Amino acid sequence: MAIELSIELIKLEQDAVQAHEKLRAYQSECGRPTADDGWTDEQHATWQHLWEAWRTAAEAVHEALRSVDSRYETEQALKRAVRHPSPEEG
């Protein structure tokens, strides 16, 4: 049985993935917070802001999935569609 994914659910997952990518990119840019002299207060604040944005986006996906039948299967289909789209899906 094919899982139908709503445009809204796909958008929520895309937002969460983008937020996570921004967080990871920032962490790569700054390095480990304990390396050398550590992060500045500004770096910590920026990281915290990015982490909260990712957490909020991820929570929105999980909240939307609560009302879906076959939650596990839908979540797996959603991850495949957004994170590993087939060539015809773009």
PyMOL Python script that loads the backbone (N, CA, C, O; Angstrom):
from pymol import cmd

cmd.read_pdbstr("""\
ATOM      1  N   MET A   1       0.840  -1.176   0.000  1.00  0.00           N
ATOM      2  CA  MET A   1       0.000   0.000   0.000  1.00  0.00           C
ATOM      3  C   MET A   1       0.891   1.249   0.000  1.00  0.00           C
ATOM      4  O   MET A   1       1.787   1.380   0.834  1.00  0.00           O
ATOM      5  N   ALA A   2       0.641   2.144  -0.924  1.00  0.00           N
ATOM      6  CA  ALA A   2       1.390   3.391  -1.009  1.00  0.00           C
ATOM      7  C   ALA A   2       0.856   4.382   0.023  1.00  0.00           C
ATOM      8  O   ALA A   2      -0.352   4.500   0.227  1.00  0.00           O
ATOM      9  N   ILE A   3       1.758   5.071   0.651  1.00  0.00           N
ATOM     10  CA  ILE A   3       1.396   6.081   1.648  1.00  0.00           C
ATOM     11  C   ILE A   3       1.237   7.422   0.930  1.00  0.00           C
ATOM     12  O   ILE A   3       2.123   7.856   0.194  1.00  0.00           O
ATOM     13  N   GLU A   4       0.103   8.061   1.157  1.00  0.00           N
ATOM     14  CA  GLU A   4      -0.141   9.391   0.604  1.00  0.00           C
ATOM     15  C   GLU A   4       0.403  10.433   1.585  1.00  0.00           C
ATOM     16  O   GLU A   4       0.019  10.457   2.754  1.00  0.00           O
ATOM     17  N   LEU A   5       1.285  11.278   1.104  1.00  0.00           N
ATOM     18  CA  LEU A   5       1.862  12.325   1.941  1.00  0.00           C
ATOM     19  C   LEU A   5       1.281  13.667   1.524  1.00  0.00           C
ATOM     20  O   LEU A   5       1.272  14.009   0.341  1.00  0.00           O
ATOM     21  N   SER A   6       0.801  14.418   2.492  1.00  0.00           N
ATOM     22  CA  SER A   6       0.241  15.726   2.184  1.00  0.00           C
ATOM     23  C   SER A   6       1.365  16.720   1.906  1.00  0.00           C
ATOM     24  O   SER A   6       2.486  16.562   2.390  1.00  0.00           O
ATOM     25  N   ILE A   7       1.055  17.720   1.138  1.00  0.00           N
ATOM     26  CA  ILE A   7       2.016  18.781   0.844  1.00  0.00           C
ATOM     27  C   ILE A   7       2.428  19.473   2.139  1.00  0.00           C
ATOM     28  O   ILE A   7       3.591  19.835   2.317  1.00  0.00           O
ATOM     29  N   GLU A   8       1.473  19.654   3.034  1.00  0.00           N
ATOM     30  CA  GLU A   8       1.764  20.298   4.319  1.00  0.00           C
ATOM     31  C   GLU A   8       2.771  19.489   5.128  1.00  0.00           C
ATOM     32  O   GLU A   8       3.703  20.053   5.701  1.00  0.00           O
ATOM     33  N   LEU A   9       2.590  18.174   5.179  1.00  0.00           N
ATOM     34  CA  LEU A   9       3.502  17.313   5.932  1.00  0.00           C
ATOM     35  C   LEU A   9       4.893  17.332   5.302  1.00  0.00           C
ATOM     36  O   LEU A   9       5.896  17.379   6.014  1.00  0.00           O
ATOM     37  N   ILE A  10       4.957  17.296   3.993  1.00  0.00           N
ATOM     38  CA  ILE A  10       6.251  17.358   3.300  1.00  0.00           C
ATOM     39  C   ILE A  10       6.937  18.686   3.601  1.00  0.00           C
ATOM     40  O   ILE A  10       8.143  18.714   3.848  1.00  0.00           O
ATOM     41  N   LYS A  11       6.194  19.777   3.584  1.00  0.00           N
ATOM     42  CA  LYS A  11       6.758  21.104   3.877  1.00  0.00           C
ATOM     43  C   LYS A  11       7.300  21.166   5.312  1.00  0.00           C
ATOM     44  O   LYS A  11       8.373  21.721   5.549  1.00  0.00           O
ATOM     45  N   LEU A  12       6.564  20.600   6.251  1.00  0.00           N
ATOM     46  CA  LEU A  12       7.032  20.582   7.640  1.00  0.00           C
ATOM     47  C   LEU A  12       8.352  19.822   7.753  1.00  0.00           C
ATOM     48  O   LEU A  12       9.274  20.271   8.435  1.00  0.00           O
ATOM     49  N   GLU A  13       8.441  18.679   7.091  1.00  0.00           N
ATOM     50  CA  GLU A  13       9.672  17.883   7.136  1.00  0.00           C
ATOM     51  C   GLU A  13      10.814  18.629   6.447  1.00  0.00           C
ATOM     52  O   GLU A  13      11.945  18.610   6.931  1.00  0.00           O
ATOM     53  N   GLN A  14      10.532  19.276   5.339  1.00  0.00           N
ATOM     54  CA  GLN A  14      11.571  20.060   4.660  1.00  0.00           C
ATOM     55  C   GLN A  14      12.088  21.166   5.563  1.00  0.00           C
ATOM     56  O   GLN A  14      13.293  21.412   5.620  1.00  0.00           O
ATOM     57  N   ASP A  15      11.188  21.831   6.264  1.00  0.00           N
ATOM     58  CA  ASP A  15      11.596  22.895   7.188  1.00  0.00           C
ATOM     59  C   ASP A  15      12.492  22.338   8.294  1.00  0.00           C
ATOM     60  O   ASP A  15      13.489  22.960   8.659  1.00  0.00           O
ATOM     61  N   ALA A  16      12.139  21.173   8.823  1.00  0.00           N
ATOM     62  CA  ALA A  16      12.942  20.559   9.888  1.00  0.00           C
ATOM     63  C   ALA A  16      14.317  20.155   9.368  1.00  0.00           C
ATOM     64  O   ALA A  16      15.322  20.344  10.053  1.00  0.00           O
ATOM     65  N   VAL A  17      14.362  19.607   8.179  1.00  0.00           N
ATOM     66  CA  VAL A  17      15.648  19.206   7.589  1.00  0.00           C
ATOM     67  C   VAL A  17      16.519  20.436   7.349  1.00  0.00           C
ATOM     68  O   VAL A  17      17.713  20.412   7.647  1.00  0.00           O
ATOM     69  N   GLN A  18      15.941  21.501   6.816  1.00  0.00           N
ATOM     70  CA  GLN A  18      16.704  22.731   6.576  1.00  0.00           C
ATOM     71  C   GLN A  18      17.224  23.317   7.885  1.00  0.00           C
ATOM     72  O   GLN A  18      18.370  23.760   7.954  1.00  0.00           O
ATOM     73  N   ALA A  19      16.400  23.322   8.907  1.00  0.00           N
ATOM     74  CA  ALA A  19      16.826  23.852  10.206  1.00  0.00           C
ATOM     75  C   ALA A  19      17.982  23.029  10.769  1.00  0.00           C
ATOM     76  O   ALA A  19      18.919  23.583  11.344  1.00  0.00           O
ATOM     77  N   HIS A  20      17.917  21.720  10.605  1.00  0.00           N
ATOM     78  CA  HIS A  20      18.983  20.850  11.095  1.00  0.00           C
ATOM     79  C   HIS A  20      20.268  21.072  10.299  1.00  0.00           C
ATOM     80  O   HIS A  20      21.362  21.080  10.864  1.00  0.00           O
ATOM     81  N   GLU A  21      20.129  21.253   8.990  1.00  0.00           N
ATOM     82  CA  GLU A  21      21.307  21.523   8.165  1.00  0.00           C
ATOM     83  C   GLU A  21      21.981  22.833   8.566  1.00  0.00           C
ATOM     84  O   GLU A  21      23.209  22.915   8.590  1.00  0.00           O
ATOM     85  N   LYS A  22      21.188  23.858   8.881  1.00  0.00           N
ATOM     86  CA  LYS A  22      21.749  25.136   9.328  1.00  0.00           C
ATOM     87  C   LYS A  22      22.505  24.960  10.642  1.00  0.00           C
ATOM     88  O   LYS A  22      23.595  25.506  10.818  1.00  0.00           O
ATOM     89  N   LEU A  23      21.925  24.199  11.554  1.00  0.00           N
ATOM     90  CA  LEU A  23      22.573  23.946  12.844  1.00  0.00           C
ATOM     91  C   LEU A  23      23.892  23.210  12.642  1.00  0.00           C
ATOM     92  O   LEU A  23      24.910  23.588  13.221  1.00  0.00           O
ATOM     93  N   ARG A  24      23.877  22.170  11.831  1.00  0.00           N
ATOM     94  CA  ARG A  24      25.096  21.389  11.590  1.00  0.00           C
ATOM     95  C   ARG A  24      26.165  22.224  10.895  1.00  0.00           C
ATOM     96  O   ARG A  24      27.349  22.110  11.213  1.00  0.00           O
ATOM     97  N   ALA A  25      25.751  23.064   9.948  1.00  0.00           N
ATOM     98  CA  ALA A  25      26.707  23.924   9.248  1.00  0.00           C
ATOM     99  C   ALA A  25      27.358  24.898  10.225  1.00  0.00           C
ATOM    100  O   ALA A  25      28.562  25.144  10.167  1.00  0.00           O
ATOM    101  N   TYR A  26      26.547  25.444  11.116  1.00  0.00           N
ATOM    102  CA  TYR A  26      27.089  26.381  12.107  1.00  0.00           C
ATOM    103  C   TYR A  26      28.070  25.670  13.032  1.00  0.00           C
ATOM    104  O   TYR A  26      29.131  26.208  13.348  1.00  0.00           O
ATOM    105  N   GLN A  27      27.722  24.475  13.461  1.00  0.00           N
ATOM    106  CA  GLN A  27      28.618  23.717  14.324  1.00  0.00           C
ATOM    107  C   GLN A  27      29.929  23.419  13.600  1.00  0.00           C
ATOM    108  O   GLN A  27      31.000  23.496  14.202  1.00  0.00           O
ATOM    109  N   SER A  28      29.852  23.082  12.318  1.00  0.00           N
ATOM    110  CA  SER A  28      31.074  22.825  11.551  1.00  0.00           C
ATOM    111  C   SER A  28      31.915  24.076  11.420  1.00  0.00           C
ATOM    112  O   SER A  28      33.142  24.021  11.501  1.00  0.00           O
ATOM    113  N   GLU A  29      31.265  25.190  11.219  1.00  0.00           N
ATOM    114  CA  GLU A  29      31.956  26.471  11.076  1.00  0.00           C
ATOM    115  C   GLU A  29      32.669  26.865  12.369  1.00  0.00           C
ATOM    116  O   GLU A  29      33.797  27.355  12.332  1.00  0.00           O
ATOM    117  N   CYS A  30      32.023  26.654  13.497  1.00  0.00           N
ATOM    118  CA  CYS A  30      32.572  27.093  14.789  1.00  0.00           C
ATOM    119  C   CYS A  30      33.479  26.067  15.441  1.00  0.00           C
ATOM    120  O   CYS A  30      34.300  26.412  16.292  1.00  0.00           O
ATOM    121  N   GLY A  31      33.340  24.821  15.055  1.00  0.00           N
ATOM    122  CA  GLY A  31      34.119  23.777  15.708  1.00  0.00           C
ATOM    123  C   GLY A  31      33.479  23.376  17.034  1.00  0.00           C
ATOM    124  O   GLY A  31      32.379  23.817  17.368  1.00  0.00           O
ATOM    125  N   ARG A  32      34.172  22.549  17.765  1.00  0.00           N
ATOM    126  CA  ARG A  32      33.650  22.094  19.056  1.00  0.00           C
ATOM    127  C   ARG A  32      33.622  23.252  20.049  1.00  0.00           C
ATOM    128  O   ARG A  32      34.547  24.064  20.082  1.00  0.00           O
ATOM    129  N   PRO A  33      32.575  23.330  20.852  1.00  0.00           N
ATOM    130  CA  PRO A  33      32.471  24.437  21.809  1.00  0.00           C
ATOM    131  C   PRO A  33      33.545  24.390  22.898  1.00  0.00           C
ATOM    132  O   PRO A  33      33.786  25.393  23.569  1.00  0.00           O
ATOM    133  N   THR A  34      34.183  23.248  23.076  1.00  0.00           N
ATOM    134  CA  THR A  34      35.206  23.131  24.113  1.00  0.00           C
ATOM    135  C   THR A  34      36.621  23.218  23.549  1.00  0.00           C
ATOM    136  O   THR A  34      37.589  23.183  24.309  1.00  0.00           O
ATOM    137  N   ALA A  35      36.757  23.332  22.227  1.00  0.00           N
ATOM    138  CA  ALA A  35      38.085  23.390  21.611  1.00  0.00           C
ATOM    139  C   ALA A  35      38.716  24.763  21.841  1.00  0.00           C
ATOM    140  O   ALA A  35      38.030  25.783  21.903  1.00  0.00           O
ATOM    141  N   ASP A  36      40.028  24.755  21.964  1.00  0.00           N
ATOM    142  CA  ASP A  36      40.804  25.992  22.130  1.00  0.00           C
ATOM    143  C   ASP A  36      40.230  26.837  23.265  1.00  0.00           C
ATOM    144  O   ASP A  36      40.157  26.387  24.408  1.00  0.00           O
ATOM    145  N   ASP A  37      39.826  28.054  22.942  1.00  0.00           N
ATOM    146  CA  ASP A  37      39.272  28.947  23.962  1.00  0.00           C
ATOM    147  C   ASP A  37      37.764  28.816  24.099  1.00  0.00           C
ATOM    148  O   ASP A  37      37.149  29.548  24.875  1.00  0.00           O
ATOM    149  N   GLY A  38      37.169  27.911  23.371  1.00  0.00           N
ATOM    150  CA  GLY A  38      35.717  27.723  23.432  1.00  0.00           C
ATOM    151  C   GLY A  38      34.982  28.741  22.590  1.00  0.00           C
ATOM    152  O   GLY A  38      35.596  29.568  21.915  1.00  0.00           O
ATOM    153  N   TRP A  39      33.688  28.678  22.632  1.00  0.00           N
ATOM    154  CA  TRP A  39      32.859  29.596  21.865  1.00  0.00           C
ATOM    155  C   TRP A  39      32.646  30.889  22.645  1.00  0.00           C
ATOM    156  O   TRP A  39      32.700  30.922  23.874  1.00  0.00           O
ATOM    157  N   THR A  40      32.404  31.940  21.887  1.00  0.00           N
ATOM    158  CA  THR A  40      32.047  33.215  22.507  1.00  0.00           C
ATOM    159  C   THR A  40      30.584  33.147  22.950  1.00  0.00           C
ATOM    160  O   THR A  40      29.851  32.235  22.565  1.00  0.00           O
ATOM    161  N   ASP A  41      30.177  34.105  23.747  1.00  0.00           N
ATOM    162  CA  ASP A  41      28.768  34.173  24.154  1.00  0.00           C
ATOM    163  C   ASP A  41      27.860  34.322  22.935  1.00  0.00           C
ATOM    164  O   ASP A  41      26.767  33.757  22.893  1.00  0.00           O
ATOM    165  N   GLU A  42      28.317  35.083  21.952  1.00  0.00           N
ATOM    166  CA  GLU A  42      27.534  35.279  20.725  1.00  0.00           C
ATOM    167  C   GLU A  42      27.378  33.960  19.956  1.00  0.00           C
ATOM    168  O   GLU A  42      26.301  33.661  19.441  1.00  0.00           O
ATOM    169  N   GLN A  43      28.444  33.186  19.884  1.00  0.00           N
ATOM    170  CA  GLN A  43      28.366  31.888  19.207  1.00  0.00           C
ATOM    171  C   GLN A  43      27.405  30.949  19.933  1.00  0.00           C
ATOM    172  O   GLN A  43      26.614  30.250  19.300  1.00  0.00           O
ATOM    173  N   HIS A  44      27.476  30.937  21.255  1.00  0.00           N
ATOM    174  CA  HIS A  44      26.548  30.109  22.030  1.00  0.00           C
ATOM    175  C   HIS A  44      25.102  30.538  21.785  1.00  0.00           C
ATOM    176  O   HIS A  44      24.219  29.698  21.616  1.00  0.00           O
ATOM    177  N   ALA A  45      24.870  31.841  21.766  1.00  0.00           N
ATOM    178  CA  ALA A  45      23.512  32.358  21.552  1.00  0.00           C
ATOM    179  C   ALA A  45      23.011  32.000  20.157  1.00  0.00           C
ATOM    180  O   ALA A  45      21.851  31.622  19.993  1.00  0.00           O
ATOM    181  N   THR A  46      23.869  32.116  19.164  1.00  0.00           N
ATOM    182  CA  THR A  46      23.480  31.759  17.792  1.00  0.00           C
ATOM    183  C   THR A  46      23.174  30.276  17.709  1.00  0.00           C
ATOM    184  O   THR A  46      22.170  29.882  17.116  1.00  0.00           O
ATOM    185  N   TRP A  47      24.033  29.444  18.300  1.00  0.00           N
ATOM    186  CA  TRP A  47      23.796  28.004  18.295  1.00  0.00           C
ATOM    187  C   TRP A  47      22.467  27.682  18.974  1.00  0.00           C
ATOM    188  O   TRP A  47      21.690  26.877  18.461  1.00  0.00           O
ATOM    189  N   GLN A  48      22.203  28.297  20.109  1.00  0.00           N
ATOM    190  CA  GLN A  48      20.962  28.062  20.848  1.00  0.00           C
ATOM    191  C   GLN A  48      19.750  28.431  20.007  1.00  0.00           C
ATOM    192  O   GLN A  48      18.761  27.699  19.983  1.00  0.00           O
ATOM    193  N   HIS A  49      19.825  29.557  19.322  1.00  0.00           N
ATOM    194  CA  HIS A  49      18.730  29.994  18.449  1.00  0.00           C
ATOM    195  C   HIS A  49      18.496  28.974  17.324  1.00  0.00           C
ATOM    196  O   HIS A  49      17.354  28.617  17.037  1.00  0.00           O
ATOM    197  N   LEU A  50      19.570  28.512  16.695  1.00  0.00           N
ATOM    198  CA  LEU A  50      19.447  27.529  15.613  1.00  0.00           C
ATOM    199  C   LEU A  50      18.918  26.196  16.138  1.00  0.00           C
ATOM    200  O   LEU A  50      18.099  25.551  15.484  1.00  0.00           O
ATOM    201  N   TRP A  51      19.384  25.784  17.313  1.00  0.00           N
ATOM    202  CA  TRP A  51      18.919  24.531  17.900  1.00  0.00           C
ATOM    203  C   TRP A  51      17.426  24.601  18.211  1.00  0.00           C
ATOM    204  O   TRP A  51      16.688  23.654  17.938  1.00  0.00           O
ATOM    205  N   GLU A  52      16.982  25.721  18.782  1.00  0.00           N
ATOM    206  CA  GLU A  52      15.563  25.888  19.104  1.00  0.00           C
ATOM    207  C   GLU A  52      14.702  25.903  17.836  1.00  0.00           C
ATOM    208  O   GLU A  52      13.592  25.371  17.832  1.00  0.00           O
ATOM    209  N   ALA A  53      15.211  26.511  16.766  1.00  0.00           N
ATOM    210  CA  ALA A  53      14.475  26.523  15.497  1.00  0.00           C
ATOM    211  C   ALA A  53      14.330  25.100  14.963  1.00  0.00           C
ATOM    212  O   ALA A  53      13.266  24.726  14.470  1.00  0.00           O
ATOM    213  N   TRP A  54      15.399  24.305  15.061  1.00  0.00           N
ATOM    214  CA  TRP A  54      15.334  22.916  14.606  1.00  0.00           C
ATOM    215  C   TRP A  54      14.364  22.114  15.476  1.00  0.00           C
ATOM    216  O   TRP A  54      13.546  21.349  14.965  1.00  0.00           O
ATOM    217  N   ARG A  55      14.463  22.297  16.780  1.00  0.00           N
ATOM    218  CA  ARG A  55      13.589  21.572  17.704  1.00  0.00           C
ATOM    219  C   ARG A  55      12.114  21.900  17.454  1.00  0.00           C
ATOM    220  O   ARG A  55      11.266  21.008  17.447  1.00  0.00           O
ATOM    221  N   THR A  56      11.824  23.167  17.252  1.00  0.00           N
ATOM    222  CA  THR A  56      10.449  23.594  16.983  1.00  0.00           C
ATOM    223  C   THR A  56       9.943  22.982  15.680  1.00  0.00           C
ATOM    224  O   THR A  56       8.807  22.515  15.606  1.00  0.00           O
ATOM    225  N   ALA A  57      10.795  22.986  14.652  1.00  0.00           N
ATOM    226  CA  ALA A  57      10.398  22.413  13.359  1.00  0.00           C
ATOM    227  C   ALA A  57      10.189  20.907  13.473  1.00  0.00           C
ATOM    228  O   ALA A  57       9.230  20.373  12.915  1.00  0.00           O
ATOM    229  N   ALA A  58      11.063  20.224  14.180  1.00  0.00           N
ATOM    230  CA  ALA A  58      10.930  18.776  14.358  1.00  0.00           C
ATOM    231  C   ALA A  58       9.679  18.435  15.170  1.00  0.00           C
ATOM    232  O   ALA A  58       8.990  17.459  14.872  1.00  0.00           O
ATOM    233  N   GLU A  59       9.392  19.232  16.184  1.00  0.00           N
ATOM    234  CA  GLU A  59       8.191  19.010  16.980  1.00  0.00           C
ATOM    235  C   GLU A  59       6.925  19.195  16.136  1.00  0.00           C
ATOM    236  O   GLU A  59       5.934  18.493  16.340  1.00  0.00           O
ATOM    237  N   ALA A  60       6.957  20.129  15.202  1.00  0.00           N
ATOM    238  CA  ALA A  60       5.805  20.346  14.326  1.00  0.00           C
ATOM    239  C   ALA A  60       5.550  19.111  13.461  1.00  0.00           C
ATOM    240  O   ALA A  60       4.400  18.739  13.227  1.00  0.00           O
ATOM    241  N   VAL A  61       6.613  18.483  12.994  1.00  0.00           N
ATOM    242  CA  VAL A  61       6.465  17.253  12.203  1.00  0.00           C
ATOM    243  C   VAL A  61       5.860  16.157  13.076  1.00  0.00           C
ATOM    244  O   VAL A  61       4.906  15.494  12.670  1.00  0.00           O
ATOM    245  N   HIS A  62       6.404  15.970  14.254  1.00  0.00           N
ATOM    246  CA  HIS A  62       5.912  14.912  15.137  1.00  0.00           C
ATOM    247  C   HIS A  62       4.459  15.153  15.550  1.00  0.00           C
ATOM    248  O   HIS A  62       3.676  14.209  15.660  1.00  0.00           O
ATOM    249  N   GLU A  63       4.110  16.399  15.775  1.00  0.00           N
ATOM    250  CA  GLU A  63       2.724  16.724  16.125  1.00  0.00           C
ATOM    251  C   GLU A  63       1.787  16.398  14.960  1.00  0.00           C
ATOM    252  O   GLU A  63       0.703  15.853  15.167  1.00  0.00           O
ATOM    253  N   ALA A  64       2.203  16.731  13.745  1.00  0.00           N
ATOM    254  CA  ALA A  64       1.381  16.436  12.572  1.00  0.00           C
ATOM    255  C   ALA A  64       1.233  14.934  12.364  1.00  0.00           C
ATOM    256  O   ALA A  64       0.199  14.474  11.878  1.00  0.00           O
ATOM    257  N   LEU A  65       2.245  14.174  12.723  1.00  0.00           N
ATOM    258  CA  LEU A  65       2.195  12.720  12.553  1.00  0.00           C
ATOM    259  C   LEU A  65       1.294  12.039  13.585  1.00  0.00           C
ATOM    260  O   LEU A  65       0.869  10.903  13.372  1.00  0.00           O
ATOM    261  N   ARG A  66       1.001  12.704  14.682  1.00  0.00           N
ATOM    262  CA  ARG A  66       0.156  12.096  15.727  1.00  0.00           C
ATOM    263  C   ARG A  66      -1.221  11.704  15.217  1.00  0.00           C
ATOM    264  O   ARG A  66      -1.794  10.707  15.657  1.00  0.00           O
ATOM    265  N   SER A  67      -1.742  12.480  14.299  1.00  0.00           N
ATOM    266  CA  SER A  67      -3.100  12.232  13.822  1.00  0.00           C
ATOM    267  C   SER A  67      -3.149  11.322  12.596  1.00  0.00           C
ATOM    268  O   SER A  67      -4.215  11.113  12.017  1.00  0.00           O
ATOM    269  N   VAL A  68      -2.004  10.785  12.204  1.00  0.00           N
ATOM    270  CA  VAL A  68      -1.928   9.976  10.987  1.00  0.00           C
ATOM    271  C   VAL A  68      -2.031   8.498  11.334  1.00  0.00           C
ATOM    272  O   VAL A  68      -1.388   8.017  12.267  1.00  0.00           O
ATOM    273  N   ASP A  69      -2.853   7.786  10.565  1.00  0.00           N
ATOM    274  CA  ASP A  69      -2.876   6.332  10.690  1.00  0.00           C
ATOM    275  C   ASP A  69      -1.543   5.801  10.158  1.00  0.00           C
ATOM    276  O   ASP A  69      -0.913   6.437   9.313  1.00  0.00           O
ATOM    277  N   SER A  70      -1.124   4.663  10.641  1.00  0.00           N
ATOM    278  CA  SER A  70       0.142   4.060  10.208  1.00  0.00           C
ATOM    279  C   SER A  70       1.289   5.058  10.377  1.00  0.00           C
ATOM    280  O   SER A  70       2.037   5.330   9.438  1.00  0.00           O
ATOM    281  N   ARG A  71       1.409   5.584  11.560  1.00  0.00           N
ATOM    282  CA  ARG A  71       2.379   6.646  11.828  1.00  0.00           C
ATOM    283  C   ARG A  71       3.797   6.253  11.436  1.00  0.00           C
ATOM    284  O   ARG A  71       4.489   7.022  10.769  1.00  0.00           O
ATOM    285  N   TYR A  72       4.233   5.076  11.838  1.00  0.00           N
ATOM    286  CA  TYR A  72       5.612   4.660  11.539  1.00  0.00           C
ATOM    287  C   TYR A  72       5.851   4.612  10.036  1.00  0.00           C
ATOM    288  O   TYR A  72       6.845   5.148   9.545  1.00  0.00           O
ATOM    289  N   GLU A  73       4.956   3.981   9.315  1.00  0.00           N
ATOM    290  CA  GLU A  73       5.104   3.863   7.870  1.00  0.00           C
ATOM    291  C   GLU A  73       5.065   5.236   7.194  1.00  0.00           C
ATOM    292  O   GLU A  73       5.809   5.497   6.249  1.00  0.00           O
ATOM    293  N   THR A  74       4.189   6.104   7.692  1.00  0.00           N
ATOM    294  CA  THR A  74       4.095   7.448   7.134  1.00  0.00           C
ATOM    295  C   THR A  74       5.372   8.227   7.402  1.00  0.00           C
ATOM    296  O   THR A  74       5.870   8.929   6.522  1.00  0.00           O
ATOM    297  N   GLU A  75       5.899   8.108   8.608  1.00  0.00           N
ATOM    298  CA  GLU A  75       7.141   8.810   8.941  1.00  0.00           C
ATOM    299  C   GLU A  75       8.291   8.324   8.062  1.00  0.00           C
ATOM    300  O   GLU A  75       9.094   9.130   7.593  1.00  0.00           O
ATOM    301  N   GLN A  76       8.373   7.030   7.840  1.00  0.00           N
ATOM    302  CA  GLN A  76       9.433   6.486   6.990  1.00  0.00           C
ATOM    303  C   GLN A  76       9.277   6.957   5.547  1.00  0.00           C
ATOM    304  O   GLN A  76      10.261   7.320   4.903  1.00  0.00           O
ATOM    305  N   ALA A  77       8.061   6.953   5.044  1.00  0.00           N
ATOM    306  CA  ALA A  77       7.805   7.435   3.686  1.00  0.00           C
ATOM    307  C   ALA A  77       8.140   8.917   3.563  1.00  0.00           C
ATOM    308  O   ALA A  77       8.688   9.354   2.551  1.00  0.00           O
ATOM    309  N   LEU A  78       7.814   9.673   4.579  1.00  0.00           N
ATOM    310  CA  LEU A  78       8.098  11.107   4.594  1.00  0.00           C
ATOM    311  C   LEU A  78       9.605  11.353   4.554  1.00  0.00           C
ATOM    312  O   LEU A  78      10.077  12.189   3.782  1.00  0.00           O
ATOM    313  N   LYS A  79      10.349  10.642   5.367  1.00  0.00           N
ATOM    314  CA  LYS A  79      11.806  10.798   5.381  1.00  0.00           C
ATOM    315  C   LYS A  79      12.413  10.433   4.029  1.00  0.00           C
ATOM    316  O   LYS A  79      13.297  11.128   3.529  1.00  0.00           O
ATOM    317  N   ARG A  80      11.932   9.337   3.443  1.00  0.00           N
ATOM    318  CA  ARG A  80      12.438   8.958   2.123  1.00  0.00           C
ATOM    319  C   ARG A  80      12.125  10.028   1.083  1.00  0.00           C
ATOM    320  O   ARG A  80      12.983  10.382   0.276  1.00  0.00           O
ATOM    321  N   ALA A  81      10.901  10.540   1.101  1.00  0.00           N
ATOM    322  CA  ALA A  81      10.474  11.526   0.108  1.00  0.00           C
ATOM    323  C   ALA A  81      11.272  12.820   0.206  1.00  0.00           C
ATOM    324  O   ALA A  81      11.615  13.417  -0.815  1.00  0.00           O
ATOM    325  N   VAL A  82      11.569  13.257   1.426  1.00  0.00           N
ATOM    326  CA  VAL A  82      12.240  14.544   1.609  1.00  0.00           C
ATOM    327  C   VAL A  82      13.756  14.399   1.594  1.00  0.00           C
ATOM    328  O   VAL A  82      14.451  15.202   0.972  1.00  0.00           O
ATOM    329  N   ARG A  83      14.263  13.394   2.265  1.00  0.00           N
ATOM    330  CA  ARG A  83      15.717  13.275   2.409  1.00  0.00           C
ATOM    331  C   ARG A  83      16.386  12.499   1.278  1.00  0.00           C
ATOM    332  O   ARG A  83      17.558  12.721   0.977  1.00  0.00           O
ATOM    333  N   HIS A  84      15.635  11.583   0.647  1.00  0.00           N
ATOM    334  CA  HIS A  84      16.199  10.745  -0.414  1.00  0.00           C
ATOM    335  C   HIS A  84      15.202  10.606  -1.561  1.00  0.00           C
ATOM    336  O   HIS A  84      14.769   9.498  -1.877  1.00  0.00           O
ATOM    337  N   PRO A  85      14.838  11.729  -2.187  1.00  0.00           N
ATOM    338  CA  PRO A  85      13.820  11.646  -3.244  1.00  0.00           C
ATOM    339  C   PRO A  85      14.330  10.849  -4.436  1.00  0.00           C
ATOM    340  O   PRO A  85      15.516  10.887  -4.763  1.00  0.00           O
ATOM    341  N   SER A  86      13.431  10.138  -5.072  1.00  0.00           N
ATOM    342  CA  SER A  86      13.799   9.430  -6.289  1.00  0.00           C
ATOM    343  C   SER A  86      13.968  10.453  -7.404  1.00  0.00           C
ATOM    344  O   SER A  86      13.422  11.552  -7.307  1.00  0.00           O
ATOM    345  N   PRO A  87      14.714  10.122  -8.466  1.00  0.00           N
ATOM    346  CA  PRO A  87      14.962  11.097  -9.520  1.00  0.00           C
ATOM    347  C   PRO A  87      13.692  11.704 -10.124  1.00  0.00           C
ATOM    348  O   PRO A  87      13.675  12.890 -10.456  1.00  0.00           O
ATOM    349  N   GLU A  88      12.634  10.910 -10.270  1.00  0.00           N
ATOM    350  CA  GLU A  88      11.412  11.442 -10.847  1.00  0.00           C
ATOM    351  C   GLU A  88      10.674  12.383  -9.903  1.00  0.00           C
ATOM    352  O   GLU A  88       9.852  13.183 -10.349  1.00  0.00           O
ATOM    353  N   GLU A  89      10.961  12.297  -8.577  1.00  0.00           N
ATOM    354  CA  GLU A  89      10.336  13.200  -7.601  1.00  0.00           C
ATOM    355  C   GLU A  89      11.099  14.509  -7.505  1.00  0.00           C
ATOM    356  O   GLU A  89      10.555  15.516  -7.052  1.00  0.00           O
ATOM    357  N   GLY A  90      12.360  14.499  -7.929  1.00  0.00           N
ATOM    358  CA  GLY A  90      13.176  15.718  -7.917  1.00  0.00           C
ATOM    359  C   GLY A  90      13.753  15.961  -6.605  1.00  0.00           C
ATOM    360  O   GLY A  90      14.469  16.945  -6.418  1.00  0.00           O
TER     361      GLY A  90
END
""", "prot")
cmd.dss("prot")
cmd.show_as("cartoon", "prot")
cmd.util.cbc("prot")
cmd.orient("prot")
